[in-house]
Amino acid sequence: MKQLLFFLLPASMLFAGPGHDHGPAMGASAHTGPVSLTDAQRQNLGLETTPASIIELAPSVEIPAILVVPPERHGSVGAPFSGRVLEVLVKLGQQVQAGEPIVRVAPLAVGSPAQTLASPVSGHVIRQNAMPGLAFTPETSLVEVGDDTQLLAQGLIFQSPELNKIRIGAPATLLLDVFPGEEFPGVLQRLDTGHAADEPGFHLYAAIPNPDHRLRPNFRGHLRIALGEPQPAVAVPRRAILGSLGKLFAFVENEDGHFERREVATGIRSGDMVEILEGVLPEEKVVTVGNYQLQYLGVESAGADGHGHSH
C-alpha cells in the first residue's frame, strides 16, 4: 500500500488563509491510506490515543432524567381550614424534623385560637409559599418539606425494544450536567405500567443515594440503565468511532507511528464505551481526539495542489 507522507499540516485544518478556503471539495471522499505525522503536526491536531482494552461491558440504554423527591419522603404543610398566616418559623433550605413547628396561623372562624402547623416528615424545606398575612384555604400548600437523603432520578423512555429489557432492580447510573465527568450509582426502583394517551412515553425511577446532600431536586441529566449482565468485551471510547451505520471506522496507530484507517464492527454500547467485534485488537491504540481532522488530511493536501500553491 502506498504510504503518504505529509510534512506540513494543511492550513485549513488550523485556520483559513485570507481570500481562500481549503475544506474538502464537493463530493471528495475521506483519505483511506496510512498517514504519517510529524510531532509538530500531532501537537497542532491535539492528537490523543488510547489503547483498546478488555473490560466488563453490559448493554444499556441512556435516557433524559430529572431528580425528584420520592413521594413517601415528601410532605406538604397545610391546614384543614381557611385562615391567615401569622408567622413563618422556618427558612427555605432549612433542615427540620418530623413534628417540628413550621407555621403559625389564625383560623378564619371568629374566636378560633391561633394554631401551629408541624412538618409531617424530616428533611429540608424545599418550597415556601407562606408569608405573614397570607390568606389561605384548605387547598393551599404553605410549606413543602422533602427528605433528600435519597432522591429519584425520573427518566423518560419512548416505546422501543429496549423497554422490554428493562427490569426492576437493574443497576442504574445518573450523569448530571452540573457534575460533568462524575457518575452517581443507583438502582431502578419503579416503572410505569402504562402511560396516558397524551404522554410521550413511560417514566422510570431509579433510587439514587444522596447522603452528603450534593444532589438537589430538579437537577437534570441522563440516566443509564443496564439491560443485561456484564460480559468481557474489547472496547474503545465512543469518540474513537467515525462514519455512518454500516461504514464505521477508527484510526489505529501502528508500530511505525503511522495511522491506519480500519473498518470496524461494533456491538454493545454502554456509557462512553463501545464494544469492538472486528477491526481493532486489544492494546492497539485508537485515536480519540483529532481523528475527525485526520481522515481529511489526504483530501486537503490534494486540494492544495489543485490550487497551485502550498502551505
N, C-alpha and C positions, 0 to 999 in steps of 0.2 A: 504494500500500500504506500502510495506516495506520501511523503511527510512534508507538511507545510510548515515553514519557519517564518515567524513574524518577529521582526527586530524592533518595531516601534508599535505602540498601541495606537490604533486608529483614533484620530482626533475626535470623531463624532461620538466615541464611547465616553469621552470626558466632557467636551463642550463643543458647541457649534462654532465654526470659524466664521468670520464676517462674510456675509454675502453668499454662503453656501451651506448645504446640509448633506450629511453623508449617511442617512438612515438607509436600511436595506431597500433596494429597488423594488418597485411594484412587481409582485409575482416571484421575487427571489426566494429561494429556499435556504434554510439554515445550513451552516457548514457541517459536514459529516465526517471529515477526516480528523486524525490526531492533530492536536495543537500543542506547540511548544512555546512557552512564555519565558521571558527574562524575569529576573527578580523585580525589576522596576515595573514591568507590566503587571505582575501578580499584585504588587503593592497598590498600583493605580486602580486595579479592579477590586481591591479589598477581598481577594480570593480567600476563601476558607474551605477546608475539607474536614471530613470526619469519617472514621472507619466504620464500615458495616459491621454490625455486631449481632450475636445470637442472644436474644432476650426472651423473657416470658411475655407473650402478647395475647391479649384477649380481644375478640371482636367487640365493638362498642358502637354506640350512637351518641351524637352530641347535639343538644337542643338548647334553645334560649331559656333562661331561667331568671327568677326574681326571688329574693329572700322574703319570707313572711313568718309571722309568729304563729306557732301551732294553735289551733282553736282552743285546745284544752289548757293552754298556757296563757290565754288572753282573757282579760276581764274588763268589763265596761262599768263605770261608776255612774249610777243614775238614781232617780227616786220614783216611787210609785205614785207620786202626786205632783201637781203643779206648784211652782213656788219661785223663789228668788234666791240667788247665791249671795251669801253674806261674806264668806271668806274662803279663799283657796289656801290649803295648808301644805301643798307640795309644789315643786317646780318641775318643769319639763326635763326629763332625763334623770330625775332623782330615783334612787333605789328605795323601794318601800316593801314592807312585809304584809302578808295577808292579815286583815283586821286592823291595819293602821289607819287612823283618821285621814281623810283626803279633802273633803269639802264640808263646810258648814252652810246649811241652807235654812230658809224660813218658808214653811208651807204657806200656800195662798189662803187657806182657810183661816178666817178670823179667830184669834185666840189660840191657835196651834203653836206650841213651843218650837224653838229652833232645834234642828236636828243635825247630827254629824254623820256623814256617809263615809263608809270604810272601804278599803280595797278588798276585792274578793280573792285576789291572788298575790303572790310575792313576785316582784320583778321591778322593771323600770317604768316610769311614766313615759309613754310613747306618744300620747296625744293629750292636749289640754284645751278643751273648749270653754271651760268655766272661767269666769271673771266676776269680781264683785259687782253686784247689781244686775247680773244677767237673769232674765226671766226664762224659766224652763218648763217643760211639760214632761209627762212620764216617758215620752219617746226620745227625750234629749239625752245624749251621751255627754256627760260633763267632763269626765277624765277616763282615759284608757290606760291600762297597765298590762305589760307583757313580760313574761319570763323569757329572756333571750339567751339563757344558757344552752339552749338547743333551738335551732331555727329550722324551718322547712325551706328547701330550695324547690320552688314551684316551677316545673318545666312544662313546656307545651310541645306536643308531638302531633304531627298530622297523620292521617291514615296512610300507613305504609307497611311493607313486610316486616320491618324491624319491630313494629308494635306487637306482633305475635310472639316475639322472642324475649320480651321484657318480663321479668319475674320479680315479685316482691321479695326483698331480701338481697337483691343483687348489689354488688359494690357500686358506688357512685362517687364521682369526683366533681367538686364545684370549682370553676375557674371564674374569677371576678375581674372586672375591668379596673377596679381600684387597687388590686393587688397583682399586677402583672408578673407572671412567672411563678406564682405560688399556686398550690393545689390544696383544697380542703376536702378530706375524705369523709364519706358518709355512707348511708345505706338507704336503698329505695324502700320507702315505707308504705306508700299509698298509691293507688292508681284508680282514676275514674273508671267506673263501669260502663259509662257511655257519655255522650255529650248532646246538648240541645241542638236543634236544627240550625240555630243561628250561631253556634260556636264553631270556630275553625278547626278544632282538634281536641285531643284528650289532654288532661292535666295529670302530671306525675308529681310526686312529692318525695323528696329524699331528706332524711333527717341528718342535719349537719351539726355536730357538737360545736359549742361556742363558749368554752369555759372562761376564756380571757376577755370576752365581750368585744373582740375586734370586729366581728361581723355585725351588721346592723340591718334591720328590716328595710326593704326596698333597694338594697344593693342589687345590681344587675350583672349578669354574666352568662356563662354556659354551664350546662350540666352534662357530664359524660357518664353514661350508664353502660356497664358491662353486659354483653349479650350472651356470653358463654364462658367456659373455663379457659384460663391462660394456657398457652402451649408454646414450646420453643419455636422461634422463627428468626430467620435472618432479616434484620430490619435496618432502615435508614430513616433520617428525618424526612418529613413530607416535602420540605422545601428543596430537597435534592432531586425531586422528580419533576420533569418538564414534559410538555407535549399535551396531546389530547387523548381521550379514551381510545384505546386500541393502538396508539402510536406513542407510548410513553418511553422516555429515555432519561438517562443520567450521564453525567461526565465522571469518568473514573481516572484517577491519576495512576499511571503505571510506574514501574521501577525506574524508568529513564526520566521521569519527571514530565512526561507528555500527558496530555489529557485526551482520553479516548471517549467518544460518544458511544454509549451502549444502549441498545433497546432493552427494556425491562418489562417483566410481567409482575404485577403487584397482587397482593392478597389482602389480608386483614389490615384494616386501618384502625388505629387506636390512639387517640390524642394526637400528638405531633409525630408519631412514628407510623411507618407503613411497612408491611411485610414484602420482601422481595422473593418471588418464586423463581425467576430466571433473570440472568444478566449481570448480577453482582455477587461475588463470593465474600464470605466472612473475612474481615480485616482489610479488604480493599477500600481505598479511600475514595469517597464520593464528594463532589463539590457541592457545598451547601449555600455559599454566598458567592456571587459573581458568575454563577452558571448560566443565567439568562443572557448576559453580555457575551459569555464565552461562545455560545452557539452561533453568533453572528460575526465573529472575528474574520472568518474567511470571506464572507459576503461583503463586509465593509472594505477589506483590502482590495477586492476585485472592483468595487465601486470606485475607489480612489484612483485606481489605474485607469479606469474608463474616463475619468475627468481630466486625465493628462497631467496630474500633479500629485504629489505625495506629501506626507507629513513627516 
